[in-house]
Amino acid sequence: MFRAVWFAASAALAFPVFVHGWISLASACFLVEFLSEARWRPLSAITHAAQVRPLTPPPDGPLMNADLYVAPSLLRPPGLVLVHGIAPKGKDDPRLQRAAALFARAGWAVAAPTIDGLTVLRLRPEDSVPVVASIRALARAGHAPVGVIGVSLGAGPALLAASAPESARNVSAVLALGGYASAVELLRYTLTGAYAFEQTRGARGVNEEAIALFARANAELVGADGRRLVENRDARSVDALVAALPEETRRLLDALSPERQIGGLRGPLFLIHGREDPAVPFTESLRLERVARAAGLPVSTVIVGAVDHVEPGARPAVADHGRRLWELARLWAALYAFRLSAGTSRWSTSGGPAP
């Protein structure tokens, strides 16, 4: 009897250590497999493949187009909403599907909703609705608390949804990968190639094809004043041209700026950005960090050369191998901390979902 009690007590004490050890290992394996673009597959070698099915929306919520990825496990996985960036196929984008399946192998129940505005480069505040619905659906299914990851422009609806009163209580942590803070600064960068934050400044070439696509997708916003802004390539003229926009358009830009929305977050914010990101400058994560700290939010920021925009770089812009390993270690630490902050799985003795 004494031995049985001793064994049970030892197991109870050891279990948290085991769980944290597994999270640490899974985070490292995830990072290797993701950054190598599956050339190395350590996580796949030690975990089950995810099962995919449509995510059932809350009974009192809006209809949504979302998939749920869950790998078989003795643990009830915490929830994770993965918000894609610009992706014409939405949740059916192959890159998103691979990432969602990999996160599920790492121990999450992953909801991947389609964000309609991000399929056509026409982001609007209502694009946060399917993210809110996904958070509520995961919580209702017992996958709470829920972490949220916003990729690139998907950081907008991700942060807006995570800050909304109807979902904030279920959101434990948010990670923005290559995200942005200010819609105006993102326009400045897209139209002129210039970026700046405090003493950090730089410039890149512009993509005229992408600008033309944006103008077509937002034709109702591009009147005479809007055309002058879209045709401008002088970074110093952007503020005056934005000020000349109709009030409704300026309010829309404010509503699409995550820096104005994150005050409602209840959990920590994690920011990861590639220093050589060609689509969203890394200074936008620095801008988000400043706003989060001013709001009293716990925030962790990692700027590295190991990723380009939202995908691993085939040749990271880090020549020194020691520095490259240090950056990979920082990425692992951020991912591990996000996983711990977002919630620990509950034990299920039946091998299925915990009651």
TORMIPA-201929 format. One record per residue (C-alpha): residue number from 1; residue in one letter; x, y, z. Coordinates in nm, 3 decimals. Example, Ala and Ser with C-alpha at 12.3 -4.5 7.8 and 13.67 -1.06 7.14 Angstrom:
// residues 2
{1; "A"; {1.230; -0.450; 0.780}}
{2; "S"; {1.367; -0.106; 0.714}}
// end
This chain:
// residues 355
{1; "M"; {0.000; 0.000; 0.000}}
{2; "F"; {0.282; 0.239; 0.095}}
{3; "R"; {0.461; 0.165; -0.233}}
{4; "A"; {0.146; 0.236; -0.432}}
{5; "V"; {0.095; 0.568; -0.254}}
{6; "W"; {0.463; 0.655; -0.300}}
{7; "F"; {0.444; 0.569; -0.672}}
{8; "A"; {0.129; 0.779; -0.718}}
{9; "A"; {0.284; 1.076; -0.536}}
{10; "S"; {0.606; 1.046; -0.737}}
{11; "A"; {0.411; 1.027; -1.062}}
{12; "A"; {0.207; 1.333; -0.966}}
{13; "L"; {0.523; 1.529; -0.891}}
{14; "A"; {0.701; 1.410; -1.205}}
{15; "F"; {0.412; 1.471; -1.444}}
{16; "P"; {0.453; 1.852; -1.470}}
{17; "V"; {0.824; 1.800; -1.537}}
{18; "F"; {0.738; 1.548; -1.809}}
{19; "V"; {0.484; 1.783; -1.967}}
{20; "H"; {0.726; 2.077; -1.971}}
{21; "G"; {1.000; 1.854; -2.107}}
{22; "W"; {0.773; 1.736; -2.386}}
{23; "I"; {0.670; 2.093; -2.471}}
{24; "S"; {1.036; 2.192; -2.486}}
{25; "L"; {1.120; 1.900; -2.716}}
{26; "A"; {0.816; 1.950; -2.937}}
{27; "S"; {0.894; 2.321; -2.974}}
{28; "A"; {1.249; 2.244; -3.084}}
{29; "C"; {1.136; 1.974; -3.328}}
{30; "F"; {0.869; 2.203; -3.468}}
{31; "L"; {1.122; 2.475; -3.530}}
{32; "V"; {1.364; 2.240; -3.709}}
{33; "E"; {1.091; 2.098; -3.931}}
{34; "F"; {0.935; 2.436; -4.008}}
{35; "L"; {1.257; 2.624; -4.083}}
{36; "S"; {1.396; 2.336; -4.292}}
{37; "E"; {1.070; 2.326; -4.492}}
{38; "A"; {1.034; 1.958; -4.394}}
{39; "R"; {1.377; 1.862; -4.525}}
{40; "W"; {1.429; 1.740; -4.168}}
{41; "R"; {1.119; 1.600; -3.999}}
{42; "P"; {1.194; 1.525; -3.633}}
{43; "L"; {0.846; 1.624; -3.513}}
{44; "S"; {0.674; 1.405; -3.771}}
{45; "A"; {0.896; 1.116; -3.665}}
{46; "I"; {0.776; 1.121; -3.302}}
{47; "T"; {0.412; 1.231; -3.334}}
{48; "H"; {0.089; 1.120; -3.500}}
{49; "A"; {-0.045; 1.295; -3.808}}
{50; "A"; {-0.325; 1.544; -3.751}}
{51; "Q"; {-0.684; 1.459; -3.830}}
{52; "V"; {-0.869; 1.735; -4.014}}
{53; "R"; {-1.239; 1.813; -4.005}}
{54; "P"; {-1.461; 2.121; -4.036}}
{55; "L"; {-1.473; 2.334; -3.723}}
{56; "T"; {-1.826; 2.352; -3.582}}
{57; "P"; {-1.924; 2.717; -3.524}}
{58; "P"; {-2.082; 2.829; -3.196}}
{59; "P"; {-2.461; 2.776; -3.207}}
{60; "D"; {-2.526; 3.146; -3.151}}
{61; "G"; {-2.243; 3.264; -3.373}}
{62; "P"; {-2.201; 3.343; -3.742}}
{63; "L"; {-2.130; 3.080; -4.004}}
{64; "M"; {-1.762; 3.043; -4.080}}
{65; "N"; {-1.537; 2.850; -4.313}}
{66; "A"; {-1.276; 2.688; -4.090}}
{67; "D"; {-1.097; 2.357; -4.040}}
{68; "L"; {-0.987; 2.193; -3.716}}
{69; "Y"; {-0.656; 2.003; -3.696}}
{70; "V"; {-0.608; 1.766; -3.401}}
{71; "A"; {-0.348; 1.490; -3.359}}
{72; "P"; {-0.436; 1.182; -3.150}}
{73; "S"; {-0.307; 1.226; -2.795}}
{74; "L"; {-0.365; 1.132; -2.432}}
{75; "L"; {-0.374; 1.503; -2.358}}
{76; "R"; {-0.655; 1.736; -2.437}}
{77; "P"; {-0.470; 1.995; -2.644}}
{78; "P"; {-0.516; 2.367; -2.584}}
{79; "G"; {-0.665; 2.564; -2.868}}
{80; "L"; {-0.481; 2.766; -3.127}}
{81; "V"; {-0.633; 2.990; -3.396}}
{82; "L"; {-0.399; 3.027; -3.693}}
{83; "V"; {-0.483; 3.339; -3.894}}
{84; "H"; {-0.333; 3.339; -4.242}}
{85; "G"; {-0.192; 3.638; -4.427}}
{86; "I"; {-0.260; 3.717; -4.793}}
{87; "A"; {-0.377; 3.380; -4.927}}
{88; "P"; {-0.616; 3.356; -5.225}}
{89; "K"; {-0.722; 3.005; -5.118}}
{90; "G"; {-0.774; 3.098; -4.753}}
{91; "K"; {-0.773; 2.793; -4.525}}
{92; "D"; {-0.698; 2.572; -4.826}}
{93; "D"; {-0.364; 2.740; -4.894}}
{94; "P"; {-0.106; 2.457; -4.891}}
{95; "R"; {0.139; 2.656; -4.676}}
{96; "L"; {-0.130; 2.721; -4.415}}
{97; "Q"; {-0.236; 2.356; -4.419}}
{98; "R"; {0.122; 2.240; -4.361}}
{99; "A"; {0.171; 2.487; -4.077}}
{100; "A"; {-0.161; 2.394; -3.911}}
{101; "A"; {-0.081; 2.023; -3.934}}
{102; "L"; {0.263; 2.083; -3.784}}
{103; "F"; {0.122; 2.290; -3.496}}
{104; "A"; {-0.127; 2.008; -3.430}}
{105; "R"; {0.160; 1.759; -3.411}}
{106; "A"; {0.324; 1.992; -3.157}}
{107; "G"; {0.026; 1.958; -2.926}}
{108; "W"; {-0.243; 2.207; -3.030}}
{109; "A"; {-0.603; 2.183; -3.147}}
{110; "V"; {-0.564; 2.418; -3.442}}
{111; "A"; {-0.849; 2.617; -3.595}}
{112; "A"; {-0.768; 2.755; -3.939}}
{113; "P"; {-1.042; 2.992; -4.061}}
{114; "T"; {-1.063; 3.159; -4.400}}
{115; "I"; {-1.037; 3.538; -4.372}}
{116; "D"; {-1.225; 3.661; -4.677}}
{117; "G"; {-1.057; 4.002; -4.696}}
{118; "L"; {-0.714; 3.841; -4.696}}
{119; "T"; {-0.801; 3.630; -4.999}}
{120; "V"; {-0.838; 3.942; -5.215}}
{121; "L"; {-0.614; 4.204; -5.043}}
{122; "R"; {-0.921; 4.386; -4.911}}
{123; "L"; {-0.895; 4.379; -4.533}}
{124; "R"; {-1.184; 4.519; -4.329}}
{125; "P"; {-1.265; 4.522; -3.952}}
{126; "E"; {-1.532; 4.253; -4.001}}
{127; "D"; {-1.257; 4.010; -4.100}}
{128; "S"; {-1.203; 3.959; -3.727}}
{129; "V"; {-1.547; 3.790; -3.700}}
{130; "P"; {-1.435; 3.439; -3.809}}
{131; "V"; {-1.139; 3.466; -3.570}}
{132; "V"; {-1.370; 3.550; -3.279}}
{133; "A"; {-1.599; 3.262; -3.382}}
{134; "S"; {-1.302; 3.022; -3.398}}
{135; "I"; {-1.187; 3.124; -3.050}}
{136; "R"; {-1.536; 3.064; -2.910}}
{137; "A"; {-1.573; 2.734; -3.098}}
{138; "L"; {-1.245; 2.599; -2.958}}
{139; "A"; {-1.335; 2.707; -2.604}}
{140; "R"; {-1.680; 2.550; -2.636}}
{141; "A"; {-1.520; 2.223; -2.752}}
{142; "G"; {-1.301; 2.218; -2.440}}
{143; "H"; {-0.981; 2.340; -2.604}}
{144; "A"; {-0.935; 2.632; -2.370}}
{145; "P"; {-0.746; 2.848; -2.309}}
{146; "V"; {-0.684; 2.953; -2.668}}
{147; "G"; {-0.371; 3.098; -2.822}}
{148; "V"; {-0.386; 3.309; -3.138}}
{149; "I"; {-0.124; 3.341; -3.410}}
{150; "G"; {-0.159; 3.614; -3.673}}
{151; "V"; {0.060; 3.592; -3.982}}
{152; "S"; {0.160; 3.911; -4.168}}
{153; "L"; {-0.156; 4.115; -4.244}}
{154; "G"; {-0.346; 3.849; -4.049}}
{155; "A"; {-0.207; 4.014; -3.736}}
{156; "G"; {-0.477; 4.278; -3.783}}
{157; "P"; {-0.787; 4.056; -3.746}}
{158; "A"; {-0.598; 3.831; -3.500}}
{159; "L"; {-0.524; 4.113; -3.257}}
{160; "L"; {-0.865; 4.274; -3.305}}
{161; "A"; {-1.038; 3.943; -3.228}}
{162; "A"; {-0.813; 3.863; -2.931}}
{163; "S"; {-0.890; 4.206; -2.785}}
{164; "A"; {-1.268; 4.184; -2.833}}
{165; "P"; {-1.465; 4.155; -2.504}}
{166; "E"; {-1.657; 3.848; -2.626}}
{167; "S"; {-1.339; 3.648; -2.684}}
{168; "A"; {-1.060; 3.809; -2.477}}
{169; "R"; {-1.143; 3.602; -2.166}}
{170; "N"; {-1.060; 3.282; -2.357}}
{171; "V"; {-0.738; 3.411; -2.516}}
{172; "S"; {-0.427; 3.331; -2.317}}
{173; "A"; {-0.153; 3.458; -2.552}}
{174; "V"; {-0.107; 3.609; -2.898}}
{175; "L"; {0.183; 3.569; -3.138}}
{176; "A"; {0.224; 3.802; -3.438}}
{177; "L"; {0.458; 3.659; -3.701}}
{178; "G"; {0.574; 3.927; -3.942}}
{179; "G"; {0.283; 4.145; -3.832}}
{180; "Y"; {0.216; 4.516; -3.862}}
{181; "A"; {0.113; 4.791; -3.621}}
{182; "S"; {-0.005; 5.088; -3.830}}
{183; "A"; {-0.210; 5.076; -4.149}}
{184; "V"; {-0.068; 5.416; -4.245}}
{185; "E"; {0.292; 5.301; -4.196}}
{186; "L"; {0.217; 4.985; -4.393}}
{187; "L"; {0.080; 5.201; -4.676}}
{188; "R"; {0.390; 5.423; -4.658}}
{189; "Y"; {0.613; 5.117; -4.693}}
{190; "T"; {0.406; 4.957; -4.970}}
{191; "L"; {0.379; 5.275; -5.177}}
{192; "T"; {0.725; 5.425; -5.122}}
{193; "G"; {0.948; 5.148; -4.982}}
{194; "A"; {1.039; 5.364; -4.680}}
{195; "Y"; {1.017; 5.245; -4.320}}
{196; "A"; {1.113; 5.405; -3.991}}
{197; "F"; {1.075; 5.367; -3.617}}
{198; "E"; {1.254; 5.600; -3.378}}
{199; "Q"; {1.617; 5.596; -3.494}}
{200; "T"; {1.582; 5.295; -3.725}}
{201; "R"; {1.525; 5.386; -4.090}}
{202; "G"; {1.552; 5.215; -4.425}}
{203; "A"; {1.407; 5.179; -4.772}}
{204; "R"; {1.335; 4.911; -5.030}}
{205; "G"; {1.208; 4.909; -5.385}}
{206; "V"; {0.833; 4.906; -5.443}}
{207; "N"; {0.624; 4.638; -5.613}}
{208; "E"; {0.409; 4.820; -5.868}}
{209; "E"; {0.211; 4.505; -5.947}}
{210; "A"; {0.111; 4.462; -5.583}}
{211; "I"; {0.011; 4.830; -5.563}}
{212; "A"; {-0.210; 4.793; -5.872}}
{213; "L"; {-0.372; 4.482; -5.722}}
{214; "F"; {-0.443; 4.668; -5.398}}
{215; "A"; {-0.600; 4.959; -5.590}}
{216; "R"; {-0.828; 4.724; -5.785}}
{217; "A"; {-0.936; 4.537; -5.472}}
{218; "N"; {-1.020; 4.863; -5.292}}
{219; "A"; {-1.165; 5.057; -5.582}}
{220; "E"; {-1.447; 5.204; -5.373}}
{221; "L"; {-1.190; 5.369; -5.144}}
{222; "V"; {-0.968; 5.505; -5.420}}
{223; "G"; {-1.142; 5.829; -5.520}}
{224; "A"; {-0.954; 6.138; -5.635}}
{225; "D"; {-0.776; 6.180; -5.301}}
{226; "G"; {-0.710; 5.808; -5.276}}
{227; "R"; {-0.562; 5.798; -5.626}}
{228; "R"; {-0.317; 6.073; -5.534}}
{229; "L"; {-0.204; 5.864; -5.236}}
{230; "V"; {-0.175; 5.542; -5.437}}
{231; "E"; {0.020; 5.717; -5.715}}
{232; "N"; {0.260; 5.884; -5.469}}
{233; "R"; {0.611; 5.742; -5.420}}
{234; "D"; {0.747; 6.012; -5.186}}
{235; "A"; {0.751; 5.894; -4.824}}
{236; "R"; {0.745; 6.253; -4.692}}
{237; "S"; {0.413; 6.324; -4.867}}
{238; "V"; {0.223; 6.029; -4.724}}
{239; "D"; {0.100; 6.197; -4.403}}
{240; "A"; {-0.048; 6.496; -4.586}}
{241; "L"; {-0.210; 6.272; -4.846}}
{242; "V"; {-0.362; 6.052; -4.575}}
{243; "A"; {-0.493; 6.361; -4.394}}
{244; "A"; {-0.667; 6.462; -4.719}}
{245; "L"; {-0.858; 6.132; -4.740}}
{246; "P"; {-1.231; 6.128; -4.656}}
{247; "E"; {-1.300; 6.096; -4.284}}
{248; "E"; {-1.462; 5.753; -4.335}}
{249; "T"; {-1.145; 5.622; -4.500}}
{250; "R"; {-0.924; 5.762; -4.224}}
{251; "R"; {-1.145; 5.592; -3.963}}
{252; "L"; {-1.110; 5.267; -4.156}}
{253; "L"; {-0.730; 5.297; -4.148}}
{254; "D"; {-0.746; 5.351; -3.772}}
{255; "A"; {-0.974; 5.049; -3.729}}
{256; "L"; {-0.732; 4.833; -3.928}}
{257; "S"; {-0.431; 4.939; -3.718}}
{258; "P"; {-0.349; 4.679; -3.448}}
{259; "E"; {-0.162; 4.943; -3.246}}
{260; "R"; {-0.502; 5.099; -3.173}}
{261; "Q"; {-0.670; 4.771; -3.075}}
{262; "I"; {-0.445; 4.580; -2.838}}
{263; "G"; {-0.552; 4.752; -2.516}}
{264; "G"; {-0.812; 4.480; -2.461}}
{265; "L"; {-0.562; 4.192; -2.459}}
{266; "R"; {-0.553; 3.993; -2.136}}
{267; "G"; {-0.252; 3.774; -2.207}}
{268; "P"; {0.108; 3.828; -2.317}}
{269; "L"; {0.200; 3.934; -2.668}}
{270; "F"; {0.481; 3.765; -2.862}}
{271; "L"; {0.631; 3.933; -3.170}}
{272; "I"; {0.858; 3.752; -3.417}}
{273; "H"; {0.986; 3.927; -3.728}}
{274; "G"; {1.249; 3.865; -3.993}}
{275; "R"; {1.497; 4.148; -4.022}}
{276; "E"; {1.501; 4.111; -4.402}}
{277; "D"; {1.123; 4.083; -4.437}}
{278; "P"; {1.038; 4.228; -4.781}}
{279; "A"; {0.661; 4.254; -4.725}}
{280; "V"; {0.627; 4.408; -4.377}}
{281; "P"; {0.927; 4.590; -4.224}}
{282; "F"; {1.050; 4.462; -3.889}}
{283; "T"; {1.005; 4.812; -3.748}}
{284; "E"; {0.630; 4.739; -3.733}}
{285; "S"; {0.691; 4.479; -3.463}}
{286; "L"; {0.901; 4.733; -3.275}}
{287; "R"; {0.610; 4.977; -3.302}}
{288; "L"; {0.369; 4.714; -3.165}}
{289; "E"; {0.610; 4.642; -2.882}}
{290; "R"; {0.617; 5.007; -2.775}}
{291; "V"; {0.237; 5.031; -2.772}}
{292; "A"; {0.202; 4.703; -2.579}}
{293; "R"; {0.450; 4.815; -2.313}}
{294; "A"; {0.273; 5.149; -2.279}}
{295; "A"; {-0.051; 4.957; -2.220}}
{296; "G"; {0.116; 4.749; -1.948}}
{297; "L"; {0.105; 4.425; -2.146}}
{298; "P"; {0.375; 4.159; -2.112}}
{299; "V"; {0.550; 4.155; -2.450}}
{300; "S"; {0.841; 3.961; -2.596}}
{301; "T"; {1.000; 4.063; -2.927}}
{302; "V"; {1.241; 3.861; -3.138}}
{303; "I"; {1.390; 4.013; -3.455}}
{304; "V"; {1.598; 3.756; -3.641}}
{305; "G"; {1.751; 3.679; -3.977}}
{306; "A"; {1.637; 3.314; -3.975}}
{307; "V"; {1.303; 3.394; -4.139}}
{308; "D"; {1.222; 3.617; -4.435}}
{309; "H"; {0.856; 3.719; -4.427}}
{310; "V"; {0.623; 3.452; -4.292}}
{311; "E"; {0.820; 3.156; -4.420}}
{312; "P"; {1.166; 3.017; -4.347}}
{313; "G"; {1.439; 3.167; -4.555}}
{314; "A"; {1.633; 2.918; -4.765}}
{315; "R"; {1.947; 3.118; -4.692}}
{316; "P"; {1.905; 3.314; -4.368}}
{317; "A"; {2.068; 3.654; -4.384}}
{318; "V"; {2.312; 3.567; -4.108}}
{319; "A"; {2.668; 3.498; -4.216}}
{320; "D"; {2.812; 3.418; -3.876}}
{321; "H"; {2.715; 3.065; -3.768}}
{322; "G"; {2.741; 3.152; -3.400}}
{323; "R"; {2.494; 3.435; -3.441}}
{324; "R"; {2.269; 3.211; -3.650}}
{325; "L"; {2.256; 2.950; -3.374}}
{326; "W"; {2.186; 3.224; -3.120}}
{327; "E"; {1.893; 3.348; -3.327}}
{328; "L"; {1.755; 2.996; -3.360}}
{329; "A"; {1.782; 2.960; -2.983}}
{330; "R"; {1.587; 3.285; -2.941}}
{331; "L"; {1.319; 3.159; -3.178}}
{332; "W"; {1.291; 2.836; -2.980}}
{333; "A"; {1.269; 3.028; -2.652}}
{334; "A"; {0.990; 3.250; -2.790}}
{335; "L"; {0.794; 2.953; -2.924}}
{336; "Y"; {0.838; 2.761; -2.598}}
{337; "A"; {0.730; 3.061; -2.390}}
{338; "F"; {0.428; 3.116; -2.614}}
{339; "R"; {0.329; 2.750; -2.574}}
{340; "L"; {0.357; 2.770; -2.195}}
{341; "S"; {0.168; 3.100; -2.181}}
{342; "A"; {-0.107; 2.975; -2.407}}
{343; "G"; {-0.197; 2.691; -2.172}}
{344; "T"; {-0.097; 2.342; -2.065}}
{345; "S"; {-0.294; 2.038; -2.179}}
{346; "R"; {-0.521; 1.855; -1.939}}
{347; "W"; {-0.469; 1.485; -1.873}}
{348; "S"; {-0.729; 1.243; -2.009}}
{349; "T"; {-0.714; 0.894; -1.863}}
{350; "S"; {-0.933; 0.756; -2.138}}
{351; "G"; {-0.695; 0.864; -2.414}}
{352; "G"; {-0.964; 1.088; -2.562}}
{353; "P"; {-1.087; 1.437; -2.487}}
{354; "A"; {-1.094; 1.531; -2.124}}
{355; "P"; {-1.442; 1.585; -1.982}}
// end
